[in-house]
Amino acid sequence: MKALAIASFFVLFAAAAGIAAPNAAHADHPTATVSMPEGTAVAGCEKTNECFIPADVTVDVGGEVTWSNDDIAAHTVTAGSLEDGLSGEFDSNLFMPGASFSHTFEEAGEYPYFCVVHPWMAGTVTVVGNGGGERSHDEMEVTTMGKPSATDKLSDGTEVSVTVTDPAEDERMSITIEFHDSEHVNYDLVVTQDGEEVHSEEGAHKHGGIGEHETMPLASDEAVDVMITFQGFGIEEKTGPIGEEVTFTEVEGMEMMMMDDEMMMDEDASATGMLSDKTMVSVTATEPAEDEQMSLTVKFHDKEHVNYDLVVTQDGEEVYSAEGAHEHGGIGEHETMPLASDEAVDVMITFQGFGIEEKTGPIGEEVTFTNVVPEFGAVAVAILGAAIVSIVAVTARSRLSLTRV
């Protein structure tokens, strides 16, 4: 059975209005620090432009900005804006209270950003110096979400993730390597496609644990293999499992359709994902409540005669299952047994084909949404990610192997 292992990451493009377009103040600084203060998870901070403090910072080319989550809720720091979509310049992924995220800016320009979970939170980084002009994204029609395409761990428990853009013939692939919650990381990197090396780098040192890389133009649309050889934490004295290799095979990004720079979303869904044939699948759920039944709507967008199996669990216990569901219009209504708690549920859909007698499509493919709740009633687009909280995701083909040397 082919499975697209999907994890959900709480990424919300809720409709919000009134986000100001701030002007950055210019000053020469190699670094800047931004706080996300307590209470920003509730709309209102945008009225005083204090969702990020300061909301506008300026650094030199090569300068680093560090965001600290001083709130009691999880947030993201994501390049782009609610109006224009994601720019792809940087993305923290969802990070928890007390954690921080840093990014080094290598080119001059103005970089708006926001929190995709709470889109009223917006700020701007202005980068000055001899690094070139501001990057433009107006002509972008297809982009790739900056969520991990593949994730693994070193033997000391350090999480390592790779995020890539979608491979395309004659185009370069952007690759982000992240050693989570780590600093002064040293590693070697080799990227191959169909056995041919398309990028290699020895002795990479990343102060904030995040490295940005770019391959040569690719020979095809095939996925790539990424091998990272860990060379220790530190500057002079190195620590950690030095020499250990983490290999990700068949890594590719997930395309996200853009039409006139606007993302295609299901505004009513609790979670949205995608089959490998790019059929959008969404789940809409009512709020989970102890001793009450949860209503679930499964929708295969723009499809007819859809066949699938469905399993819903809460805290590991099955609360609903249906085999051989057939929906003429592509939309199925389901209801769980009374729930044992107010916790979110996990929803696993096994696609069984389009049609009545002869079935077509990626039969046997699984789409799994974890921690599904009807947060905000509006949903995010499909992303590649690691499970944390509700909303979506479709992984690309990624088979992970950890080789310890």
C-alpha positions in Angstrom: 0.0 0.0 0.0 1.4 3.4 -1.0 1.1 5.9 1.8 1.6 9.6 1.8 2.5 10.0 5.4 0.9 13.3 6.3 1.3 15.2 9.5 -0.5 18.3 10.4 1.0 21.6 11.1 -1.2 24.4 12.4 -0.8 26.8 9.5 -3.8 29.1 9.1 -4.5 31.6 6.3 -7.6 32.9 8.1 -9.2 35.9 6.4 -8.2 39.0 8.3 -8.4 42.7 7.5 -6.6 45.8 8.6 -3.0 44.6 8.6 -0.9 47.7 8.3 1.9 48.1 5.8 4.7 49.3 8.1 7.7 51.4 7.1 11.1 50.3 8.4 13.4 52.6 10.2 16.9 52.6 8.9 19.9 52.0 11.2 23.2 50.2 10.8 23.0 47.0 12.9 24.5 43.6 12.4 21.8 41.9 14.4 18.3 42.6 15.7 16.0 41.0 18.2 12.2 40.9 17.9 9.7 39.8 20.6 6.3 38.2 20.2 4.7 39.4 23.5 2.0 37.7 25.5 -1.5 38.2 24.2 -0.7 38.5 20.5 -2.6 35.3 19.8 -5.7 37.4 20.2 -6.5 40.0 17.5 -6.0 43.6 18.7 -2.2 44.0 18.8 -2.2 45.1 15.2 -4.0 48.3 16.1 -0.9 49.6 17.8 1.5 47.7 15.6 2.8 45.7 18.6 2.2 42.1 17.6 6.0 42.0 17.0 8.1 44.3 19.1 9.6 46.1 17.3 7.5 45.5 14.2 10.1 47.0 11.9 13.8 46.3 12.2 16.8 47.0 10.0 20.0 45.0 9.6 23.0 45.0 7.3 23.5 42.4 4.6 24.7 39.3 6.4 22.9 40.4 9.5 20.8 38.1 11.7 17.4 38.7 13.2 16.2 36.6 16.1 12.5 36.3 17.1 11.6 35.1 20.6 8.2 33.7 21.4 7.3 35.4 24.7 3.6 34.6 24.3 1.8 31.6 25.8 0.7 30.4 22.3 2.7 28.9 19.4 3.5 31.2 16.4 5.4 31.2 13.1 7.6 33.8 11.5 6.9 33.4 7.8 8.1 35.6 5.0 5.3 37.2 2.9 2.0 38.6 3.8 -1.7 37.6 4.0 -2.4 39.6 0.9 0.5 38.4 -1.3 1.0 34.9 0.1 4.3 33.3 1.1 7.5 34.6 -0.5 9.6 31.6 0.5 12.5 33.7 1.9 12.3 32.2 5.3 9.9 30.3 7.6 10.3 29.3 11.2 7.7 26.6 11.2 5.5 26.6 14.2 7.6 27.2 17.4 6.5 27.0 21.0 6.4 29.5 23.8 9.9 30.2 25.1 11.6 29.2 21.9 13.3 31.4 19.3 14.0 31.5 15.6 16.9 33.2 13.8 17.5 34.0 10.1 20.5 35.6 8.4 19.7 38.0 5.5 22.2 37.7 2.6 20.6 40.2 0.2 19.4 43.8 0.6 15.7 44.5 0.4 12.5 44.8 2.3 11.1 41.5 3.7 7.6 41.6 5.1 6.6 38.7 7.3 3.7 37.5 9.4 2.4 34.7 11.6 0.4 32.3 9.5 -1.4 31.0 12.6 -2.4 34.6 13.7 -2.2 36.6 10.4 -2.9 39.9 12.0 0.6 39.7 13.4 2.9 41.3 10.8 6.3 42.9 10.7 9.1 44.0 8.3 12.8 43.4 8.1 14.8 45.9 6.0 18.2 44.8 4.9 20.7 47.5 3.8 24.1 47.2 2.3 25.8 46.0 -0.9 23.8 42.8 -1.3 21.6 43.7 -4.2 18.0 45.0 -4.5 14.8 43.8 -3.1 13.5 40.5 -4.4 10.3 40.5 -6.3 7.7 37.8 -6.2 5.0 39.3 -8.4 5.5 36.9 -11.3 5.4 33.8 -9.1 2.7 31.3 -10.1 3.8 28.2 -8.3 5.6 28.1 -5.0 6.6 25.5 -2.4 5.7 25.8 1.2 8.7 26.1 3.5 7.8 23.1 5.7 10.1 20.1 6.2 10.1 17.7 3.3 11.8 15.2 5.4 12.9 14.9 9.1 15.1 12.6 11.1 17.3 12.6 14.2 20.9 12.2 15.1 21.8 9.6 17.7 21.9 12.3 20.4 18.3 13.2 19.7 19.0 16.3 17.6 16.2 16.7 15.0 17.4 17.4 11.5 15.0 18.4 8.7 15.3 19.2 5.1 13.0 21.6 3.2 13.2 21.8 -0.6 11.5 23.5 -3.4 9.9 21.2 -6.0 12.4 19.7 -8.5 12.1 21.1 -12.0 14.2 20.4 -15.1 16.7 23.2 -15.9 15.9 25.0 -12.6 17.8 25.2 -9.4 16.4 23.6 -6.2 16.6 25.6 -3.0 17.4 23.4 0.1 17.1 24.4 3.7 18.9 22.3 6.3 17.8 22.8 9.9 19.3 21.4 13.1 16.5 22.2 15.5 17.2 24.1 18.7 20.9 24.0 18.0 23.7 26.6 17.4 27.1 26.6 15.8 26.4 23.5 13.7 29.0 22.1 11.4 28.2 19.7 8.6 29.0 18.5 5.0 26.3 18.2 2.4 25.9 16.2 -0.8 22.8 16.3 -3.0 22.4 13.9 -5.9 19.7 13.4 -8.6 19.6 10.1 -10.4 23.0 9.3 -9.0 24.6 12.5 -10.3 25.9 15.1 -7.8 24.0 18.5 -8.1 25.4 20.2 -5.0 28.1 19.5 -2.5 29.5 21.6 0.4 32.2 20.8 3.0 32.6 22.5 6.3 29.3 24.4 6.4 29.0 26.3 9.7 25.6 27.7 10.7 25.4 29.9 13.8 21.7 29.5 14.2 21.5 25.9 13.1 19.8 26.7 9.7 21.6 26.5 6.4 20.3 27.7 3.0 21.7 25.9 -0.1 21.0 25.9 -3.8 21.7 23.2 -6.4 23.0 23.6 -9.9 20.1 23.5 -12.6 18.6 20.0 -12.4 18.6 17.5 -15.2 15.0 16.4 -14.6 11.9 16.7 -12.4 12.9 13.7 -10.4 13.3 13.9 -6.6 16.8 14.2 -5.0 18.8 12.4 -2.4 20.3 14.5 0.4 23.2 13.2 2.6 24.3 15.3 5.6 27.5 14.3 7.5 27.4 15.9 10.9 30.7 17.5 11.9 29.9 18.7 15.4 28.5 21.5 17.4 30.9 24.4 18.3 33.5 26.7 16.8 36.9 25.4 17.9 36.1 22.5 20.1 33.5 20.2 18.4 31.0 18.1 20.3 28.2 15.7 19.4 28.1 12.5 17.2 30.7 13.7 14.8 30.8 11.8 11.5 27.3 10.6 11.7 25.4 10.6 8.5 21.7 11.4 7.9 20.4 10.4 4.5 17.1 11.5 3.0 16.2 9.7 -0.2 13.7 10.8 -2.9 13.1 14.2 -1.4 10.9 16.7 -3.2 8.7 19.6 -2.4 5.0 19.9 -2.6 3.6 22.3 -5.2 1.1 24.7 -4.0 -1.1 26.2 -6.7 -1.1 30.0 -6.9 -3.5 32.0 -9.1 -2.7 35.7 -9.4 -0.7 35.4 -6.2 -3.7 34.2 -4.3 -3.7 30.8 -2.6 -6.3 28.2 -3.3 -7.9 27.4 0.1 -10.9 25.7 1.5 -12.1 28.4 3.9 -14.5 26.0 5.8 -12.2 23.1 6.2 -10.5 22.1 9.5 -7.7 20.4 7.5 -6.7 20.2 3.9 -4.3 17.8 2.1 -3.6 16.4 -1.3 -3.3 13.0 -3.0 -0.3 12.4 -5.2 -2.4 13.1 -8.3 -3.1 16.6 -6.8 -6.7 15.9 -5.8 -7.4 18.2 -2.9 -8.9 16.4 0.2 -10.3 18.3 3.1 -11.9 17.4 6.4 -14.3 19.7 8.2 -15.0 18.8 11.9 -17.2 20.2 14.6 -15.6 21.0 18.0 -14.7 17.9 20.0 -16.6 17.8 23.2 -16.7 15.1 25.9 -19.7 12.8 25.7 -20.8 14.4 22.4 -20.6 13.1 18.9 -18.3 14.9 16.4 -19.6 15.5 12.8 -17.1 15.1 10.0 -17.3 16.1 6.4 -14.8 14.5 4.0 -14.5 16.3 0.6 -12.6 15.3 -2.5 -12.7 18.6 -4.4 -14.1 18.6 -7.9 -14.4 14.8 -8.0 -17.3 12.4 -8.5 -17.8 8.7 -7.5 -15.1 8.7 -4.8 -14.4 5.5 -2.9 -12.5 5.6 0.4 -12.1 4.0 3.9 -12.2 6.2 7.0 -10.8 5.8 10.5 -11.1 8.4 13.2 -9.3 8.0 16.5 -9.0 10.1 19.7 -6.1 9.5 22.1 -5.4 6.3 20.2 -8.9 4.9 20.6 -11.1 4.4 17.5 -14.2 6.5 17.6 -15.4 5.9 14.1 -14.7 3.7 11.1 -16.2 3.2 7.7 -15.1 0.9 4.9 -16.1 1.2 1.3 -17.7 4.7 1.5 -18.8 5.8 -2.0 -19.7 9.4 -2.5 -21.3 10.3 -5.8 -20.6 14.0 -5.5 -17.2 13.6 -3.7 -18.5 14.7 -0.3 -19.2 12.4 2.6 -20.9 13.1 6.0 -19.8 11.1 9.0 -20.5 11.1 12.8 -18.4 9.6 15.5 -19.5 7.9 18.7 -19.7 10.1 21.8 -16.1 11.3 22.5 -14.3 10.5 25.7 -12.7 14.0 26.0 -12.3 17.4 24.4 -9.1 16.4 22.7 -8.6 16.7 19.0 -9.0 13.7 16.8 -6.8 12.0 14.1 -8.4 11.2 10.8 -7.0 8.6 8.3 -8.5 8.4 4.9 -7.5 5.5 2.6 -8.4 6.3 -1.0 -10.0 3.4 -2.9 -10.4 5.0 -6.3 -12.6 7.0 -8.5 -15.5 5.2 -10.3 -18.2 2.7 -9.8 -17.0 -0.6 -11.3 -13.6 0.3 -12.8 -11.6 2.3 -10.3 -8.9 4.8 -11.2 -6.5 7.1 -9.3 -3.8 6.4 -6.6 -5.7 3.5 -5.0 -4.5 2.6 -1.6 -2.9 6.0 -0.8 -3.4 7.2 2.7 -4.0 10.8 3.8 -3.7 11.3 7.5 -4.6 14.4 9.4 -3.5 14.6 13.0 -5.0 16.7 15.8 -8.0 17.9 13.8 -10.1 20.6 15.4 -12.2 23.3 13.7 -9.8 26.1 14.6 -11.0 29.5 13.3 -13.2 27.7 10.8 -10.7 28.6 8.0 -7.8 26.6 6.8 -4.5 26.5 5.6 -3.1 25.2 2.4 -1.3 21.9 2.2 2.2 21.9 3.5 5.0 19.5 4.2 5.4 19.2 7.9 5.9 17.5 11.1 2.9 17.0 13.4 2.4 19.5 16.1 -1.2 20.8 16.0 -4.1 20.9 13.7 -4.2 21.7 10.0 -2.8 19.8 7.4 -0.3 18.6 5.2 0.8 16.4 2.5 4.3 15.1 2.5 6.3 14.5 -0.5 7.8 11.1 -1.2 10.5 10.8 1.5 12.1 7.6 2.7 14.4 8.3 5.6 17.4 6.4 6.7 19.9 7.1 9.5 23.4 5.7 9.1 25.7 6.0 12.0 29.4 5.9 11.2 
